[in-house]
Structure formats: structure tokens, C-alpha cells
Amino acid sequence: MTVRKLQQKRGWAWNLAVPVIKPLLLATTTREWVGGENIPDSGGFILALNHVSHVDPLTAAHLVYDHGRLPRYLAKSGLFKTRAGAFFFTAAGQIPVERLSANAAGAYDAAVAAVRRGECVVVYPEGTITRDPGGWPMTGKSGAARIALATGCPVIPVGQWGAQQLLAPYAKKPDLFPRKRIQMLVGPPVDLADLLDQPQSIALVQQATDRIMAAITALVEEVRGETAPAERFDMRKAGVRQTGNPNKDPNGPRRPSSRRPRKQASEESA
């Protein structure tokens, strides 16, 4: 693996995060990164990859950072809810997305602007951790395709595997030891050239999205040494939640009534 020197100014948020997160990743993971030369050393582009764990944004950031770029994520808006979170993630150049909301258009505009400034914008086209029973990439959402069609920028696909061993989907505690093997295979740009000069339509965006997901899936197949299902998992068709923990009751547990006798409440809390 060839490590490139970072050319951009990191800023205070990155100066704070890198000395903490990078040594932790080095201590808890081994890395098999192939194809890093496909990551552009300058200019705006989209890095599109499959999503298997809440920790893989950190391992993907490690990949991008060690190839000389700073990643700008389309990140769920919940990370920006607190004043401290909003202050930190905004300073780090991350872009909040209100998923399944009309306000997501603002994230699209911000991502397009970031690409045109020459930034690396990281997108998980699935929109959430995969719900596929085998951990394979699901059907994709249109964000990465629409950004690419609007800017003409390269879309660099990545197939990754292993982060789910470090932190299982929706687990509360990581499994830090023994060190986990993180595999990332970076492919050449997805060929969208024939679509760029055509008027944008739902069908055109879907075609671009399908090409992006096909490229990611092929890379995941190579990393895993297995064949993906012939049809990608579709959350809507399967009737599963598109956000949050799919195994959790969306209504949540009922809160205990405040009218219970004090003795009963104290016995249950003991």
C-alpha cells in the first residue's frame, strides 16, 4: 500500500481527531487495502462504498486519509443535533443529511458544491447499514448518481468487508481484540460518460445508480471470494425499516407509569 502525504490543511477538528482515532484503528485492526491508486490525488470526486457497520466510516476515513485526501461525509443529521456535535462535524467539513426528508435537498446542494471545490465526498448509496441477511449491498439510493451527473466528477467504488467484526451492526460495544482484518478494494471510476450529456430523468438517474451499485457489489464479491445474490435486497419490498435498528420495536418499550406506588418502583429499581 502506498501512503500519500496529505496536501490539504486539516483544520482544528481533524488535528483533534486524527491523533486519537488513527492510533486506535492501528491497534485494533489490520488493513488490506488494494487499488488505492484509483483514489484521485486532486480534484473533486465521490467515493461510494457499501455499509456494514457504524464503525466503517472511521475505517473508510483511514483509507482516504492515508491516500492524501480528507473525506467529507454525507452524514446522518442526528450527529449534528447537539451544539458540540454540530460544531465539531461542521468544522471537519461533514455534511448533514436528514434522511427520508424533503430537507435532504440541502445536503445534495452542499455535496455538489463540495465536489466542485475539489473535495472528496464519501457516500453510502444504500443510505444505511445493509439489511441483506448475508451482508451484501442492497439497492442504492440516487444521491451519488445525481451528484455525479450534475458535476461530471468521477465516482470511485469501494467494496469493503471486516468492519462488522469490529463492531457488529447496531451493537453497543466493539470487539477490539484480537485485531480485526479490514479489507477494502478500490475500483476504477464507474463509467457514466455516456449519461452525462443526456437530460436528467428518473430513468437516467436509476441507470447511473444501478451502475454504481453493480461496481460496488462486484468489488465486495472479489473481497469476500463469494457470489452476491442475483437480486439486491430492497428494503421497501421486504417491508423493513429504512432507518434505525431494524430489529428494534419502532414504538419502543412503554415507559413505566409515574403513578405506581413508590414501594413498587423502588423494588423494581433495586
N, C-alpha and C positions, 0 to 999 in steps of 0.2 A: 504494500500500500504506500503510495506517495503522498506525503503530507505537504500541503501548500501553506505558505505563510499568509496570514490574514492581512489584506490590504486596506480594509475599511477601519475607521475608528470605531472602537467598541462602545464607548459611552459608559456612564457610571453603572447602569443596570447590568450590562454584560461584564464589566470589571468586577462586580459583586458576585455574579452567578458563576462565572467560569471557574474561579479558584475553589469553589465549593462543590459544584456538580461534576466537573470533569474528573477530579481525583476519586470521587465516589464511584463513578462509572468504570474507571480504570481498575479499581479494587474489586468490583463485583461482576465484571463481565470480561469475556474475551471477544475479540472482534474479527469477523471475517468479512471484509469489505472488498467487493470486486466491481470493477468498472467505474471507479471514482473519476477517471479521466473524462467521463461523459458529463461531469458537472462543469458547466462553463466557469471559467476563471474571471469573467467580467460580463456585464450586461444583464438585463432582466430576463428571468425565466421562471417557470413553475416547476417545482419538484412535487411529483404526485406519487403517493405510496399507499399501500394497504395498511389497515389499522387493526392491531391485535391486542393492544394493552394501553392503559393510561400512561405507562412509562415510555412508550415508544416515541413520543415527541422529544424526549430527552436523548434517546439513543440516535434518533434521526438528526437532531441538532448537533450531536457529536460528530456524525458523519459529515454534515455540511460544514461545520466549523473547521474540521481538520482538512477540508479541501478548500480553505481560504475564503469562505463566504459566511455571512451572518444570515440565519434563517428568519424570515418574517412569517409567522404562522397566521392562518385564519383560525382563530381560537374561539372556543365557546364563550359567550358573553358572561357566564357565571364567574369566570376568573377575574372579571373586572367589577364585580358587584361591590366589593369593599373599596374604601378610599385608598388603602395601601396597595391592594391588588391592581387597581386601575392605574395608580401612579407608577408602579414597577413595570407592569406589562406594556403600558404605553411608552415608557422610556426605552424599553427593549425593542420597540418597533412592532409589537404584535397587534393584530387586527381583530377586534371583537366581532363575533357573528351571533346574531340572535336567530338560532335555528328554528325552522318551521314558522318563520315570521316574515311579514312584509318588510320589516326593517333590515332584513338580510341584504337588501339592495345597497345599503350604505357600505357594507363590507365589500361587496363586489366593486363599487367605485373606488374604495381605498386600495383594494388589491390591484386594480388596473393602474392606478396612479403609482403604486409601489413598483410594479413591473416596469413602467415607463421611466421611472427614476433609476432603473438598473439594478433593482433588488431581486433577491431570491425569495420567492413566495412559496411556502410549503402548504400543500393542500391534501387533505384526505378525502378523495372523491366519494367514498362511502358515506361520509358525514358523521360516522360514529364507529365504535368498535364493532367488528363483524359479528353478526348473529348467526352466520353459517355454522352448522353443527361441527363441521370439520375445520373451521377456522379459515376457510377460503375467502377471497374477496367477493363482496356482494355486488349487486347492481350499483352503478355510480350515479351521483347527483351531477348537475350540469355546471357547477361553478368553475371548475378547472377549464372545461371546454370553452365556456363563454369568455373567460379572461383571455385564453389563448387566441380565440377568434377575433377578439376586439383589439389585441395588441400585436398579433403575429409572432409572439415570443415562443421560444422552444418549450415543450413540455417534456421533462426528463422523468421517465418512470422508474420506480424503485420497487422491487419485491423484497420484503423483509420477513424474518422469522426468528423467534427466540425470545423476544421481549416479554411474551406471555409467560415464559418460565420464570422471569424475574419478578413480574407482578401479574398474576392471573387476572383475567377480566373481572372488574368490579370487586376484586379482593381488597381488603383494608390494609393488609400487611404484606410487604415484599418478602420474597425468599432470596436472601442475599448470598448465601453460601450453600454449596460450593459455587464458584463463579459460573455465570451463565453465558453460553455461546450466542452471540448476536450476529446473525448473517444478514447482510444487505447486498443485493445485486443491483447495480445501477445500469440501466439500459440506455441505448442511444435515443435521441429525441423521437417522439411519436410523429409519424408523418401525417401532417394535417395540411400540407401545402395546397392540395387541390381544393380545399374547402375555404381557404382564406378570402378568395375573391368573389365568393358566392353570397347572395343576400342571406342574412341570418334568418333562420326559421327554426321552429321546434324540431323538425326532422333533421336539419343540418347539425344543430347542437347535439341531438341524440346520437348522430353518427360519429361526431367527434368524441363524445363521452364514451361510446362503445369502443372506439379505437384505444382510448386511454386505458380503460379497464382491461381490455384484451392484452395490452402490453404489460400492465402490472401483473395480471394473472399468469401470463407466460413466464415472467421472472420468478414469481412465487413458486410455480411448478418446478423451475430449474433449481431454486434454492432448496426446496423440500425433496426433490427427486421423486415426485408423485404427480399424478394427473388430477387436475381440478374437475369438479362436476361439469357435465356438458352444459347445464343451465345455471347461471349465477343466482344465488339466493336473493329473493326480493322481499323486503320487509313488509311491504304493503300486501302483497299476495299471501304472505304467510300469516298476516294479522298480528305481528309482534310490534312492540313499542319501538318508535324510531329514536327516542332519546331516553336517557336514564338506564337504570338496571332493568333488563327485560325480565329478570326473574323475581322482581320485587313487585308487590301489590301496589298499583298506582295510587290507590286510596290511602295506603299506609296503615299502620296499626292505629286503632282507636285510642285516643288519649283517655286515661282514667278520669272519671268524674271527680270534680273537686268537692262534691257533696258527700263522698264516702265518710264514714265515721273515722275519726283521727286514729283510733286504735288499729283499725284495719289497714289504713295507709301506712302506719309505722311498721306493722308486722310484715307487709309486703316489701318494704324497702330495706329490711334487715338482711 
